[in-house]
Amino acid sequence: MHSFTTILMTTIGFVGLCSAGQVNFYFDLNCQNFAGSVNVGSFQTTGGPAGSHSAMWISRDQASCSNTCGPLIICGDSNCNTRRAAGQWPNPNACEGFSSGVWARNGCGQDMCGNA
């Protein structure tokens, strides 16, 4: 039983470290035509559903970050070479769109200031 408790507590602690922020994706460039939601963990990049062109962060996993451009980032490619720092809903600048497609990056704790 002790072994089970240790594994359970370790698992709970790991899940806490891998928390995520929620991003809503949209088919249009102005966050009007809903395409779906995903949770993006820290330092992860996740693409929207096929045909999505804008995204908006709904929640985030960390209250504040230092030395980042973001930390909530919306990208126009899967490597985030083209990216914009985004606000969080209901902030008016929360919606970001790219005609090339859209990916969300949870960049908390990573310096992505180069071309944000």
N, C-alpha and C positions, 0 to 999 in steps of 0.2 A: 504494500500500500504506500509506503514511503516513496518508493521509486515512481509510482504513478503520480503522486502529488508533486514531486520534483519536476517531472516531465510536463505536467499541466501548468505549473507556475512558469516554467521556462517558455512554454508555448505562448502563454498569455503575455509575458514580457516581450517576446519577439513580435507578436501582433501589434503591440503598442508602438514599437519602434518603426514598424512598417505602415504607419497610418497613411491615409491618402486624402487628397482633396477631390471634390466632385467638379466635373466639367460637363457642361451641356454643349452639344454640337448642333449645328443648323445647316440646312441645305443652301440657304441664301447667304449673301455677304453681310447682312445686317441683323443677324440673330432673331429672325422672325419665324422661319419655317423649321420647327424642331425635328432633329434627326435622331437624337438619342443622348444618353448620359453614360459617362464612365468615371471610375475612380482612378486617379493617377497618384502613385506613391512617390515619395521623395526621390529625386534624381532620375525619374522615369519620364519617357516621352511616349505618348499614346496618340495614335491617329484616330480621327473620327470615322464614322460610317462612310462607306463609298458615296461619293457625290456631295459630301459636306464641305462647306466653304467658310464657315465662321464658327467661333466658339466663345464661351463665356464661363469663367470660373464662378461656381455657385458657393463653394465652401473650400477652406484650405486646412491643412493639417497643423500648421505652425503659425502662431500669432504674429511673430516678427522674425525677420531675418536681417543679417548684416552682410555687407559687401556683395550684394547681388543686384542684378537688374531684373526686377520682378518682385518676388520670386515666382509669381504667377506669369507664365510665358505662353504666348500663342505663336505658333510657327507656321511658315508657309512651305516647309519641307521636313522630311523625317529626321534629318540631322540637326534641325534648328539653325541652319546657316542663315536663314531669313527669319527674323523673330521680332516680336514686339512685347514689351512688358505690358501686362494687362491689369486692370483693376478687378475687384470682385463685386459681383452683383450685390446690391442695386446701384453701384457706382456707374455713372453715365459712360465712362470709358472702359467698361468691362468687356464689351463686345469687340472682337478683333476678327477680321476676315482676310482671306487670301484667295485669289482666283485659282491658284494652283492646287488648292486643297488646304486642309488644316490639321495641325497636330497640337497637342497641349503638352507643355513641359513643366513639371513641378521642380523648379530649380532652386529651392530653398537651400542656402548654404553653399551654392556654387557660383563663382564669379562668371556671369555671362554678359558682361557689359560691352564686349567688343563691338557688336553690331545690333544691339537692342534698340 
